[in-house]
Amino acid sequence: MVGLAPSVSSAGTLGTEAGIRSETLQRFLARHGGIAGRRLSGKVEKALSARFQKTVLVGRGIPGLDG
């Protein structure tokens, strides 16, 4: 499990309080380029789908994630 937070400070707090590895959302998206803009090649999309198949993404106030 990986915690994603909007700032370095909140990522640190999330990691400490939840006891999980945490990082900023910006860093995560930079490493997995194209996710936010839906610019993934088929190969990359399949690889990410396989890697995160048991992942639940919960977001609030994030465009594209709010219902």
Secondary structure, 3 states (H helix, E strand, C coil): CEEEECCHHHHHHHHHHHCCEEEEHHHHHHHCCCCCCCCCCHHHHHHHHHHCCCCCCCCCCCCCCCC
